[in-house]
Amino acid sequence: MATTKFDTKVLSILENKIQLINTNSGGIYLVGPIKLPVNLYGETVNFKWYCWLNCDEVTEDYEKIIAKLSSANLAEHQQSSVLVYGDFEYDENTLIRMHSICHTGDIFGSKRCDCGFQLKQSMKMVVENGSGAIFYLANHEGRGIGLFSKAMAYILQENGYDTIEANEQLGFADDSRNYDDAIRVLKALRQKPVTLITNNPRKLDALKNAGMPISGRKSLWGDVSQYNEKYLQTKVKRAGHLKEEEGNCNND
């Protein structure tokens, strides 16, 4: 197979935007920042966008990595990314959200969950705070079971099962999401403490266990309706989600 050759200008542009993060099983290639003007509640807000790719090969010869992209069928596999606002690296008070992809809620605006609302609202909170980051985690659909399995879980929910029961009846854990790669990217972008936008104590624990300093938590509830009331109650009663606001979190 012929080796792809790139214009030296193309390589110089791209390699200055790529960062290698080593992992136990390979590497994470983080590309960015990229200017991303976003329509947020009718106003244009300028974010900086990064995307990352997991790879078994660890090399700082980025020409080799770039050359493989066109034959890697990456469009068949979603990659995660992060939307950054303000002076995220150095600002003393910054917010982050670890947002799990929700095809139905984020894209179609489904009322069966609160995901679409949480995504937009957390972006608004970050902008109002002056700095922050939204991590959009592409392998978290249906709390980690994937879109097709989520569709089957929805059918079970229409027949009396709650969200946790539906996942378990299909052979999955109630929540199989993993935050390791997102936290590695977070640490590459910022070392100072962060305030986490979440209702989920598991996300707090994931950051604490990875040694990421946490300065606090902000809850994010809203968009309650007849369509998602049971879903939200299950989050609190069975998944342990926190409704009250907590000011400070220590790392003990």
Secondary structure, 3 states (H helix, E strand, C coil): CCCCCCCHHHHHHHHCCEEEEEECCEEEEEEEEEEEEEEECCEEEEEEEEEEEEECCCCCCHHHHHHHHCCCCHHHCCCCEEEEECCCCCCCCCEEEEEECCHHHHHCCCCCCCHHHHHHHHHHHHHHHCCEEEEEECCCHHHHCCHHHHHHHHHHHCCCCCHHHHHHHCCCCCCCCCCHHHHHHHHHHCCCCEEEECCCHHHHHHHHHCCCCEEEEECCCCCCCCCCHHHHHHHHHCCCCCCCCCCCCCCC
